[in-house]
Amino acid sequence: MKPLAPALFGLALWAIPVITSAQEPLIAAASVLKFALDDIATTYEAQTGQALRIAYGSTGNFSAQIREGAPFDLFLAADEAFILGLAEDGLTRDDGVIYASGRLAMLTPKNGSLAASVDLSTLAAALQRGELGRFAIASPVHAPYGMRAQEALEHQGLWVDIQDHLVFGENVSQATQFAISGNTDGGIVAYALALAPEVQEQSDFALIPADWHAPLHQRMALLPDASAEAEAFYTYLQSDAARAVFVSYGFAVPEGE
């Protein structure tokens, strides 16, 4: 089995170029989009000849960088609250649009000691028996999927007892890598990442009920100085073709728009 390359998940935020080209929009994207957005961008570039530069990382970190003047053209967040906060402060052109909504999944390595379960019962049992090792989630401080993972664990009454076992990813992609690395017993990550072929080769997952946590409505917006090239890609991301890719990775997309 071919191991995942560390770069696959973007374990650290990409360095932001000092000089940007109007011909290559610079896009900040939540790490949960890694596989879906790469597929969309590949098709878009082939069809249009327009190159794109995409940086993947945590939504909270990107939001902070934009507030400090980072030269992005377009921001795709994993939680709409960050976009709305930036818009309220005049740091985006407008409120943007919801492009997708996400879900959580419990993810465990194949042939590991912990089985994935929809109700987290296997996790609760391992905790009760004192057999749980390390368990991965994204940081609840600045990663929306980490915030929602905490809510799901709280919903099942596991948050307090699991504290000593948690290992935090800088973003949900890093948490996914931790969960399938064999160095943890698993994790709670994004359903969209669990569905990626590269991840499915090495893991099993169970979809966590959506009503265990606040919604993961994902919103995007152009920044005030966004280029025409960025505007074109922003429009394409709302097309049926792009939405079909999001759906194939387990996202829900807006209807009737």
C-alpha positions as CSV (number, residue, x, y, z in Angstrom):
1,M,0.0,0.0,0.0
2,K,1.4,3.3,-1.0
3,P,1.8,5.7,2.0
4,L,0.3,9.1,1.9
5,A,2.8,11.8,1.2
6,P,2.8,14.5,3.9
7,A,2.2,17.2,1.3
8,L,-1.1,15.5,0.4
9,F,-2.7,17.1,3.4
10,G,-0.9,20.4,3.6
11,L,0.4,19.9,7.1
12,A,1.4,23.6,7.5
13,L,0.0,26.7,6.0
14,W,1.7,27.6,2.7
15,A,3.8,30.7,2.8
16,I,2.0,33.6,1.4
17,P,3.9,35.2,-1.6
18,V,4.9,38.8,-1.2
19,I,4.1,39.5,-4.8
20,T,1.0,38.0,-6.5
21,S,0.1,37.8,-10.1
22,A,-3.2,39.0,-11.4
23,Q,-3.0,36.1,-13.8
24,E,-2.9,33.5,-11.1
25,P,-5.6,34.1,-8.4
26,L,-4.4,33.3,-4.9
27,I,-7.1,31.3,-3.1
28,A,-7.2,30.5,0.6
29,A,-9.2,27.3,1.2
30,A,-10.2,25.3,4.2
31,S,-8.1,22.1,4.3
32,V,-11.3,19.9,4.2
33,L,-11.5,21.0,0.5
34,K,-8.1,19.5,-0.4
35,F,-9.4,16.6,-2.6
36,A,-12.6,18.1,-3.9
37,L,-11.1,21.5,-4.8
38,D,-8.1,20.0,-6.4
39,D,-10.4,18.0,-8.7
40,I,-12.4,21.1,-9.5
41,A,-9.3,23.2,-10.1
42,T,-7.8,20.6,-12.4
43,T,-10.9,20.6,-14.6
44,Y,-11.2,24.3,-14.5
45,E,-7.6,24.9,-15.5
46,A,-7.9,22.3,-18.3
47,Q,-11.0,24.0,-19.7
48,T,-9.9,27.6,-19.4
49,G,-6.1,27.5,-19.4
50,Q,-6.3,29.7,-16.2
51,A,-3.7,28.7,-13.6
52,L,-4.7,28.9,-9.9
53,R,-2.8,29.0,-6.7
54,I,-4.5,27.3,-3.8
55,A,-3.3,27.4,-0.2
56,Y,-4.9,24.9,2.2
57,G,-5.1,25.4,6.0
58,S,-7.4,26.1,8.9
59,T,-10.2,28.6,8.4
60,G,-9.4,30.4,11.7
61,N,-5.8,30.9,10.7
62,F,-6.7,32.2,7.2
63,S,-9.2,34.6,8.7
64,A,-6.5,36.0,11.0
65,Q,-4.1,36.4,8.1
66,I,-6.7,38.2,6.0
67,R,-7.3,40.6,8.9
68,E,-3.5,41.2,8.8
69,G,-3.6,42.1,5.1
70,A,-2.8,38.7,3.4
71,P,-3.1,39.2,-0.4
72,F,-5.7,36.5,-1.1
73,D,-8.3,36.9,-3.9
74,L,-10.8,34.4,-2.7
75,F,-11.5,32.7,0.7
76,L,-13.3,29.4,1.0
77,A,-14.1,28.9,4.7
78,A,-15.2,25.7,6.5
79,D,-17.6,27.8,8.7
80,E,-19.6,30.7,7.4
81,A,-19.2,32.6,10.6
82,F,-15.7,33.5,9.6
83,I,-16.7,34.9,6.3
84,L,-19.6,36.9,7.8
85,G,-17.3,38.3,10.5
86,L,-14.8,39.5,7.8
87,A,-17.7,40.9,5.7
88,E,-19.0,42.8,8.7
89,D,-15.6,44.5,9.1
90,G,-15.4,45.3,5.4
91,L,-12.7,42.8,4.6
92,T,-14.6,41.0,1.8
93,R,-16.6,42.4,-1.0
94,D,-19.9,41.1,0.4
95,D,-21.3,38.3,2.5
96,G,-20.4,35.8,-0.3
97,V,-22.3,32.6,-0.8
98,I,-22.6,29.2,0.8
99,Y,-21.0,26.7,-1.5
100,A,-21.3,23.5,0.5
101,S,-22.2,22.0,3.9
102,G,-20.1,19.4,5.6
103,R,-20.4,16.4,7.9
104,L,-18.3,14.6,10.5
105,A,-17.1,11.0,10.5
106,M,-15.3,8.7,12.9
107,L,-12.2,7.4,11.1
108,T,-10.1,4.5,12.2
109,P,-7.1,2.7,10.6
110,K,-7.8,-0.6,8.8
111,N,-7.1,-3.5,11.1
112,G,-6.7,-1.2,14.0
113,S,-7.8,-1.9,17.6
114,L,-10.8,0.5,17.4
115,A,-13.7,0.1,15.0
116,A,-15.6,3.1,13.6
117,S,-19.1,3.4,15.0
118,V,-21.9,5.9,14.1
119,D,-22.8,6.4,17.8
120,L,-19.2,6.5,19.0
121,S,-20.0,3.5,21.2
122,T,-16.7,1.8,20.4
123,L,-14.9,4.9,21.5
124,A,-16.9,5.1,24.7
125,A,-16.2,1.4,25.4
126,A,-12.5,1.7,24.8
127,L,-12.4,4.7,27.2
128,Q,-14.3,2.8,29.9
129,R,-12.0,-0.2,29.6
130,G,-8.9,2.0,29.7
131,E,-7.8,0.7,26.3
132,L,-7.9,3.9,24.3
133,G,-4.5,5.3,23.1
134,R,-4.4,8.6,21.2
135,F,-7.4,10.0,19.3
136,A,-7.2,12.8,16.8
137,I,-9.4,15.8,16.1
138,A,-8.6,19.2,14.5
139,S,-7.9,22.0,16.9
140,P,-11.2,23.4,18.3
141,V,-9.5,26.7,18.8
142,H,-9.4,27.7,15.1
143,A,-10.5,24.8,12.9
144,P,-14.3,24.5,12.5
145,Y,-14.3,20.7,12.1
146,G,-12.4,20.6,15.4
147,M,-15.1,22.7,17.0
148,R,-17.8,20.4,15.7
149,A,-15.9,17.3,16.8
150,Q,-15.8,18.7,20.3
151,E,-19.5,19.3,20.2
152,A,-20.1,15.7,19.0
153,L,-18.0,14.3,21.8
154,E,-19.8,16.5,24.3
155,H,-23.1,15.3,22.9
156,Q,-22.1,11.8,23.8
157,G,-20.7,12.7,27.2
158,L,-17.1,11.8,26.2
159,W,-15.4,15.2,26.1
160,V,-14.2,15.3,29.7
161,D,-12.9,11.7,29.8
162,I,-11.1,11.8,26.4
163,Q,-9.0,14.9,27.2
164,D,-5.8,13.0,28.0
165,H,-6.1,11.0,24.8
166,L,-6.5,13.8,22.3
167,V,-4.0,14.8,19.7
168,F,-4.9,18.0,17.8
169,G,-4.3,18.6,14.1
170,E,-3.5,22.1,13.0
171,N,-6.4,21.6,10.6
172,V,-8.8,18.8,9.8
173,S,-6.5,17.4,7.0
174,Q,-3.7,17.0,9.5
175,A,-6.1,15.4,12.0
176,T,-7.1,12.9,9.2
177,Q,-3.5,12.0,8.6
178,F,-3.0,11.5,12.4
179,A,-6.2,9.3,12.5
180,I,-4.9,6.9,9.8
181,S,-1.2,7.0,10.6
182,G,-1.3,4.0,13.0
183,N,0.0,6.2,15.7
184,T,-3.5,6.9,17.0
185,D,-6.6,4.7,17.4
186,G,-8.5,7.0,15.0
187,G,-10.2,10.3,15.1
188,I,-13.2,12.5,14.3
189,V,-12.6,14.2,10.9
190,A,-14.5,15.5,7.9
191,Y,-16.7,13.1,6.0
192,A,-15.3,14.6,2.7
193,L,-11.8,13.5,3.6
194,A,-12.9,10.1,4.7
195,L,-14.4,9.6,1.3
196,A,-11.2,10.4,-0.6
197,P,-9.8,7.3,-2.3
198,E,-6.3,7.9,-0.8
199,V,-7.9,7.8,2.7
200,Q,-10.3,5.0,2.1
201,E,-7.4,2.7,1.2
202,Q,-6.1,2.9,4.7
203,S,-9.2,3.4,6.9
204,D,-12.8,2.7,7.8
205,F,-15.3,5.4,8.7
206,A,-18.8,5.9,10.2
207,L,-20.9,9.0,9.5
208,I,-21.7,10.9,12.7
209,P,-25.3,12.2,13.0
210,A,-25.6,15.8,11.9
211,D,-27.8,16.9,14.8
212,W,-25.0,16.2,17.3
213,H,-23.3,19.4,16.4
214,A,-23.9,22.9,14.9
215,P,-24.1,22.9,11.1
216,L,-21.0,23.1,9.0
217,H,-22.2,25.6,6.5
218,Q,-19.3,26.5,4.3
219,R,-19.2,30.0,2.8
220,M,-16.9,31.7,0.3
221,A,-16.3,35.3,-0.6
222,L,-14.1,37.5,-2.8
223,L,-11.7,39.9,-1.1
224,P,-12.0,43.6,-2.1
225,D,-9.1,43.6,-4.5
226,A,-9.9,40.3,-6.1
227,S,-8.9,40.0,-9.8
228,A,-11.2,39.3,-12.7
229,E,-9.6,35.8,-12.9
230,A,-10.7,35.2,-9.3
231,E,-14.2,36.4,-10.0
232,A,-14.4,33.9,-12.9
233,F,-13.4,31.0,-10.7
234,Y,-15.8,32.1,-7.9
235,T,-18.6,31.9,-10.5
236,Y,-17.5,28.5,-11.7
237,L,-17.5,27.2,-8.1
238,Q,-21.3,27.8,-8.1
239,S,-21.8,25.9,-11.4
240,D,-23.5,22.5,-11.6
241,A,-20.2,21.0,-12.6
242,A,-18.4,22.2,-9.5
243,R,-21.3,21.3,-7.3
244,A,-21.3,17.8,-8.6
245,V,-17.7,17.3,-7.5
246,F,-18.6,18.7,-4.0
247,V,-21.5,16.2,-3.8
248,S,-19.2,13.3,-4.8
249,Y,-17.1,14.1,-1.7
250,G,-20.0,14.0,0.6
251,F,-20.9,17.7,0.8
252,A,-24.4,19.0,0.5
253,V,-24.8,21.9,-1.8
254,P,-27.3,24.8,-2.0
255,E,-30.5,24.0,-3.9
256,G,-32.5,26.1,-6.2
257,E,-29.8,28.7,-6.8
